[in-house]
Every structure is written in C-alpha cells, then in structure tokens.
Amino acid sequence: MINYEKCLNPAQLEAVTTTQGPVLVIAGAGSGKTRTIVYRLAFLVEKGVVPENILLLTFTRKAANQMLFRAGRLVGRELGSISGGTFHGFCYLLLRKFAGVLGFNNGFQIMDAGDCEEIIKGIRADLNLGKGDRSFPRNRTVLSLISKARNKEISLEKLIEKEVFHLREYIEDIQQVENNYRIEKQRLCLLDYDDLLYFAERLLEEHGEVLDFVRRIYKYIMVDEYQDTNLVQARLARLMASHDGNIMVVGDDAQSIYGFRGAEVGNILDFPNLFPGVQIVRLEENYRSTQPILNLTNNILAHMEKKFEKELFSSRKKGTSPELIRPVSDMSQARAVLSKIVELSRKYPLHEIAVLFRAGYHSYPLEVELNKASVPYQKFGGIKFSEAAHIKDVLSLARMVSGNPDLLAWKRGLGLLPGVGPKTAERLFRAYEQGIHEDLLKFARKNKEFAALRDLLTSLAGMEKEPSRIISSLIEFYRPFLDKQYAEDLPKRLGGLEQLEQIVAGYHDLDIFLADMVLENSDPIGANAREDALILSTIHSAKGLEWPAVMVIDLVEDRFPSRHSMQDSKEMDEERRLLYVACTRAKDYLGLFVPSSVYHRGSGFNQPVSESPFIGELSMSCFQEFRENHLGRLMTPQSSPPVREGPVQANVPLSAYCNHKIFGRGKIVMAMPPNKYKVNFPGFGLKVINSDYLEIE
C-alpha cells in the first residue's frame, strides 16, 4: 500500500482522498497538479474501484498515457483498462458505438484538416467565390473561421467583425460556404474534428438510454486542465457526471489563456454553481520558483476581479528579486537582452534560459542580434524573422538593388508580378546579367508592373550606403502586393515590415544589412530543446514548461496587452493571466523588459510608448528596477548620473561625429554651453542634445 501522507502535502492529500461527489482542485502553477492526478488514480484502484469505471479526460493522449503509466507503477499493475484520452477521442469512441442511434446506419468517417480544406475548395469552385480575387481568404483561413466561431458558439459575422474586421466584405460569402460545408458533410456522412463534440452532446441529450449507459460505466470522472475547456466540453462533463456525480476537475483559472481558440474561463469559475456541494481544494505550495518570484506573480493575480483566491508559496524563501529593466527603445532592448543572456550563460547552459514574448514577431530584433553575436537559439510558437514570406519578398527586392547579380532574388522578386513566371524571371535575369538592356526594355513595354519595378531599381542604384531609404522605397512598392497576397493576416504582416524598417535604420551599408539578415540560425525547431541553444518562445507555447532563467520582453501597451485586447475587459483579463503564465515559468531568475520607445513606421522614427498597465499595477517591492541611460548602461533610479554643472570640459571639434541611442550617428554643428550640442542626424535633421546622451567619436 502507498503511504499517501508521506508522498503528498496536505492539500494534495485532500484532493487525492476526496473521491465522493464533485471536487474542484485549483492547482496553482508548479504545485504538483499531475502528481495529484496520478496518486488519485492509484488511490481509487487501491480502494477497490474497478479501473473500467474510471474516465480520465486530458488535452493530449500523451498526457493521459503518461499519467496512467505512472499510476500503474505506483500500484504495481497496468491500468490500461482505465479509459484515458482527449475529449475528442472519447467522443469518437462513443459515436462509433452508437452511430446507428444518430442515423449513421453505415457508420461515418472522420476528416482531417486536408479533407476539410478540399471540401471548402470544392464549395468555393461551385459558388465561384474568390476567383481572381487574391484578397479572398484562403481555404485554410475560411475553415479556421468556421471552426473558431463554432467553438466560441458565436456567429461568423460577430467573429469576423471582432477579430478579422478587414475581411468583413466577405462575410456573406463565408456564411454561404459555412452553410454548404455543413450540408456536404451530412450528405457524405463525414464528421470533422468539432463535430465529434457536438454530435456526442446531441447523442447524450436526445437519447436517455445512452446517457444512462455512460453514467453506469463511468462512475469516477477526472478532467485535467479544466480551465482550457470550451463550452461544449464543459456541458459534456456535466451531462456524464450529473449534478452529484463523482467528478473531479483540476485546473487553474489564472492559467486560462486560450480564449482565442474557444476556451472559456467561466467553466472553471462557475463550476461551484453548477455542482452544488462541491469540495474545493487549493494547491498553493509551489515546487518550481523562489519566493521573490512568487511574490510578484501573486501580485499580478491580486488585480484579477473574478478569480479563485490563492497565494502561492515556496520553501525556497531566498533568491534574486525579479528585475524590471527599462531600455531606451525596443532596439536597445534586444541588445540589453543579449547582454543579460551572456551574463546568465555564465551560470546556466543556454537551453536553461528562455526569452518569452506575446507575439512571434516581437522577437525579430533580438533574433538579428543573436545571429550577429553567433548565439544559437530555437524558436517556438512562431517563425523566424527571415523565414516570414513577406520579409523574404522585401529582402529579395533589396538583393536586386545590390550590385551582385542574384538569380534566386530575381525569381522571387519578379515572381510577385502578374504575368512573370520562373522561366520569364530567369530570362530577364540573364538579360540583366549580360547587359542586354533592350530585352528588359521590350518586356517593360508589355508589363507595367515590371516597368515600375525596373524604374524603382534604377532610381535606387548607387544608394547602397543608405539601406534605410532603399527598404522604405521597396516596402512602398511592395505594399499593394502584400494587400492582395496576405489579406487575412495583413495587420500582423505590416507589423513585421515595421520591424524590418526599424532594424535597417541601424545600418549604413546594404550588403552588410543583407548579410546579417540571411545569417539565419540553421538549428531545426524540434519538439525538445537542444543542449546548446537559447529558447525563444511565445508565451502560449511555453505553457507547462519551466526554465531556471526567464525574460519577458515588450511589456508595453499595444504589444502586451495587444491593441485588440485593450478594447475588451474580458480579453484584458486573459492578457493579465498570460503575463502570470509567463512569469511562473521562471525558477531562479525573472527579467521583465519595458522599452520606453518603439519604432513607428508612419513617422520613420521611435515614438514614446506607455508601459503595460500590468506593470503599472505591480507593487515596487516586488522587483528591482533598472533604467538604460543614453549611453547604453543599466542603472538603478538611485544611481542616475549627477547633473553636470559649469561648461563642458571636453574640447570637441565642430566637425566631430557622435552617436545617439535613438537618432543614430550624427555630425556636431554647434556647441551650446554649458552642456548641449546641436547635432545634424541624417533622416531626423537638427537636434539639440544634452552631452550626457551623446557618445563622441
């Protein structure tokens, strides 16, 4: 027999041994949630519960198998007869058993995503939708919208208006596709991934004999990650368990971060109302982080209005306080993060250091710095900067400006133009390479888009020392092609182009810029981190993982929280939970980066930004604060340099050059005693700058 009192803390023991009636386990981050489920499985079997009467629902089959394996090792026998798996897998088995009850007399088939897209493709062809319109969303996007609306249980119109408003002109067309898609599935006796849940619900609601059968078989139900269930999954759990059944759900309302794909935090928050007499158990002892880190994460949760109260604590009372670092800009943030990585790598191997961000494109400037410094990394939850199709397009056009002929660049760049295929692109490249300008001119007379590109490339020739002007001109030319090719995710891709303009602003040579951009980290992004690579990850992809050292970047308005979420109080709550998830990944070190300015494409230079409201909520006792001065040094507010008194002592000639963190390299044109200079910055004009903020060459 297992000594449960010795193996579990008091809260875990309560969750494991409370087996009758509904139980809600609020499992704080790092509190041993999986251990609790495993020991409860073992406890039920040791108490004589027949394994066939236990149902374990998780969000991956792998997680269920691991839990059953660990529980089997505890009790010394295999527990394969316990039904364990995902909601979708369980519903499939249920529907297959009772297919005839729902009218599938000859059975049914499950479609994968490719099959679903083929049906969408056929429907669009029949309806003649989007033909010749490159702005019409692709089949995969249409399918995603249909699925998301269904999981959120809202209309397509409401979803599109709220989340992808730039596609609103296609609402009626997409609704028509949705209707025909439903009819076609029914005609062919096909079910998609979402159908499994809704048909199972219909089966249980409309056929009492099936519901009675399920309740007789599964007398003990356990649901993991309950905060990530959608509305229909919660209804299924309630149907199978009834109001007073033996159901235990485990989750953490503070880690509900998948609302964008249909998860409903209200499921866990409302559980006590749906199951009267529920026993609530809170797992608050954290086995991952130091207490200083937990003090900060507890402070984040203190500002949640609707939540289950909990206070995480750790036996690791001592540790470094989290650091709040305020770089001058998002570009200098990349350099500050790199500097911190170098510092931390003296204590931890690279794969034990993670940099987390709200959206994939937020890491682009850092990726460039890492590549320049030859720091290996793996990125999860997004693509690398230079792998993004729209970034590749613009870089290919820039390579066409460069003096070195480049066939691949010409093929990609000219491939954007209507009427230009790979063979034509190669023929034009050969004409350019061999100096046969008549052939280029002849084609330009027939193709106005090629003529416009040829004129632009000619005008940019000789400007290789001004790569910023080149990239800005090419982006302006490229914008109409971007609008047509990537209409469904246009705002995100525009953000990527803004990042590109920001990055190139620090260069004075086109070839060096292009070389840095193509020096891509070649390590594959696999399921597991390599031993010698830094981790870059979106926060959503980092959930459930942990590292000794964690940094969270871009903690400013419009980035974290996102601009879209700031218009909705419910989504703001989810963004706050997202920050909580990010911070609770850290074991020993936590760094929060809040840049003071962000590059803005419209104005062409950095603009001040407000810190994330979640940072403003934090008690100052939760962190150590550092600010980057204009010489690139991190200083505490108390150690700011004293104000210089009297005239400037340095004898700086008026022809000297200087560097500024925001405006770049400039030429001093006038001294303004006691401590200022007038400086001419290319692209920004004349600026009067305090000498403390200038690095004189």
Sequence and secondary structure as in RCSB ss.txt:
>XXXX:A:sequence
MINYEKCLNPAQLEAVTTTQGPVLVIAGAGSGKTRTIVYRLAFLVEKGVVPENILLLTFTRKAANQMLFRAGRLV
GRELGSISGGTFHGFCYLLLRKFAGVLGFNNGFQIMDAGDCEEIIKGIRADLNLGKGDRSFPRNRTVLSLISKAR
NKEISLEKLIEKEVFHLREYIEDIQQVENNYRIEKQRLCLLDYDDLLYFAERLLEEHGEVLDFVRRIYKYIMVDE
YQDTNLVQARLARLMASHDGNIMVVGDDAQSIYGFRGAEVGNILDFPNLFPGVQIVRLEENYRSTQPILNLTNNI
LAHMEKKFEKELFSSRKKGTSPELIRPVSDMSQARAVLSKIVELSRKYPLHEIAVLFRAGYHSYPLEVELNKASV
PYQKFGGIKFSEAAHIKDVLSLARMVSGNPDLLAWKRGLGLLPGVGPKTAERLFRAYEQGIHEDLLKFARKNKEF
AALRDLLTSLAGMEKEPSRIISSLIEFYRPFLDKQYAEDLPKRLGGLEQLEQIVAGYHDLDIFLADMVLENSDPI
GANAREDALILSTIHSAKGLEWPAVMVIDLVEDRFPSRHSMQDSKEMDEERRLLYVACTRAKDYLGLFVPSSVYH
RGSGFNQPVSESPFIGELSMSCFQEFRENHLGRLMTPQSSPPVREGPVQANVPLSAYCNHKIFGRGKIVMAMPPN
KYKVNFPGFGLKVINSDYLEIE
>XXXX:A:secstr
   HHHHS HHHHHHHH  SS EEEEE TTS HHHHHHHHHHHHHHTT  GGGEEEEES HHHHHHHHHHHHHHH
TS  TTSEEEEHHHHHHHHHHHTGGGGT TT  EE  HHHHHHHHHHHHHHHT STT TTS  HHHHHHHHHHHH
HHT  HHHHHHHH GGGGGGHHHHHHHHHHHHHHHHHHTEE HHHHHHHHHHHHHH HHHHHHHHHH  EEEESS
GGG  HHHHHHHHHHH TTSEEEEEE GGG   GGGT  THHHHTHHHHSTT EEEEE B SSS HHHHHHHHHH
HTT SS      B S       EEEE SSHHHHHHHHHHHHHHHTTTS GGGEEEEESSGGGGHHHHHHHHHTT 
 EEEESS  GGGSHHHHHHHHHHHHHSSS  HHHHHHHHTTSTT  HHHHHHHHHHHHTT HHHHHHHHHH HHH
HHHHHHHHHHTT TT HHHHHHHHHHHHHHHHHHHSGGGHHHHHHHHHHHHHHHTT S HHHHHHHHH       
 SS  TT EEEEEHHHHTT  EEEEEE   BTBBTTBTTGGG HHHHHHHHHHHHHHHTTEEEEEEEE  SEEEE
TTTTEEEE  B HHHHHS GGG EEEEE TTS EE GGG      SS  S   TT EEEETTTEEEEEEEEETTT
EEEEEETTTEEEEEEGGG EE 
